[in-house]
């Protein structure tokens, strides 16, 4: 292992972290003070204060978990220029792109991602790009064929002129004209490349409309004429092969559509990734694997070199398990109205995890060691098999039970685990198609360890974080890389409805992980997951569980206004300073974090608002989905979100975002919450009109209700809009029924 200590600089954030610790402690002690005050007065204030006490106890618990992450951030700085002078040869890398539905994930988005990967600054003969098409779409395959031809001109153009962004749609949208002062040669080639790219787009769009080109393709490739949704054979095609083994050529490009049958589980993205692992193991068998979603293009062409600084260098006593990259949003609307960018979340959580045992696996933009995906433990000779001696038959049955019956795959696995890679020059991947089709069979995994000990883990909608927990539980450390510019950019949801669905899927998958056999709690008790790493994981896994106390707490002010009671200290009591200081300090704390990350005050407000909205809607339904699964009443569904371009209409605030609603149950709870608080404020107004001093006796409750209504302003606007921008009548009726039930029980019960 090459020693690359000078290529890697580990930085701990000292001054900023010290200030954060002071603020964390101040907020935590304010929470404890509020809990102590409330506990002392529980007996004289009834069940309203008891409910508030339990909710605030939960908030203090979650804040304590957050402090665990915030107190040890680590940033790794990489220097690719030093790496190139310290290694004799760069290792091969297999790149995976996953797509599942050509309608929800348009092929042109996938093509931009593929082209950006093929054009990275890395020897082309060390790269292979595998595109997993779970829908078996002939349009996607046709698009790859056309993109492979375009890549022959696009890759040399990018490397010759050091193009910074190598996804052509993004590059040409940012540069509508050649840069001023450029040479005549560059200007001519630029215009030619732009013309060729728009011809490529036109061909792909025509193919999506069942053009003659697509009909000709199905005649040439009859496998695509027999495709049924969820019921089709394996299809593996070598779209482009670097037969000359040229470092400045076009990397291998392989199309993979695994077999699917109705009665055999396919395990969604995790199953597709495991098939890609096996297929690539037979065809190229690179020791490192990069996986990205179909809408996530390379924004930094040197990202593989940055990752290799960490994967080939040694900074601890063991190798790093995987390298997780920061990701950004391409063309994000101004001030991030939907809270898609997660800039502060990445700054705090990813760097905070890095200071413990390493960042979690984020599902995309991650470099894995192949041997770890095969279940290898760090420096543990008792659990690792250094050589799979299947040739002599001594361990053939054991290897087959673990990895499957394919002799070709067992041979490649033997090479990976033993570290002895047999090379062919140039690699002949076309001759491996038959063996690759065998391991892409839907029955191949039956009776094996795939999905448990080997490969990505099955059993949750968030296969990524579950797999990361398993890797950390094996004893591996992981690292996060944050190059400048950001490694990858993606297309985030631009419609409210799509965003809500995405949040629900994440919350569901995270909570499923908490109850999985590879949960962090069990990983700490029975394996090698560190206690602090377990606590850090709980911050993410309990997103859905946060919905109940937060929803209950937000309803307390409405209940108090309806019944004339209070859950906050009176304005005349000295203790009122505790909740006021706590509220102001928390808002200031979060605001400073956003400003320090280069964001605006409005972006801070948008993110805070969306956190409250998702907690009361998407996270709540994620919790209900998991509870129904645990009691055996239903199974959670993997709901694919539509990949959208960030070019939508502007809302009234000038932000490019669609505040769309549909009849989904996701909008019922949020609508009901707004109706409850509007009704409570109207009741309070009626009491003021008859002479009651509501403002003097319940100022805190009034403020809290107004705060909720302002936070849910998109729902309020939805009451007065039509079409997709208005809340459907079916949702309004259900929400109104829930609000009326709340009013009835609030007036009938005295808590």
Secondary structure, 3 states (H helix, E strand, C coil): CCCCHHHEEEEECCHHHHHHHHHHHHHHHHHHHHHHHHHHCHHHHHHHHHHHHHHHHHHHHHHHHHHHHHCCCEEEEECHHHHCCCCCCCCCEEEEEEECCCCCCCHHHHHHHHHHHHCCCCCHHHEEEEEEECCCCHHHHHHHHHHHHHHHHHHHHHHHCCCCCCCHHHHHHHCCCCCCCCCHHHHHHHHHHHHHHHHHHHHHHHHCCCCHHHHHHHHHCHHHHHCECCEECCEEEEEECCCCCCCCCCCEEEEEECCECCCCCCCHHHHHHHHHHHHHHHHCCCCEEEEEECCEEECCCCHHHHHHHHHHCCCCCCCEEEEEECEEECCCCCCCCCCCCCHHHHHHHHHHHHCCCCCCCCCCCEEEEHHHHCCCCCCCCCCCCCCCCCCCCCCHHHHHHHHCCCHHHHHHHHHHHHCCCCCCCCCCCHHHHHHHHHHCCCCCCCCCCECCCECCCCCCCCHHHHHHHHHHHCCCEEEEECCCCCCEEECCCCEHHHHHHHHHHHHHHHHHHHCCCCCHHHHHHHCCCCHHHHHHHHHHHCCCCHHHHHHHHHHHHHHHHHHCCCCCCCCCCCCHHHHHHHHHHHHHHHHHHHHHCCCCHHHHHHHHHHHHHHHHCHHHHHHHHHHHHHCCCCCCCCCCCCCCCCCCCECCCCCECECCCCCCHHHHHHHHHHHHHHHHHHHHHHHHHCCCCHHHHCHHHHHHHHHHHHHCHHHHHHCCCCHHHCCCHHHHHHHHHHHHHHHHHHHHCCC
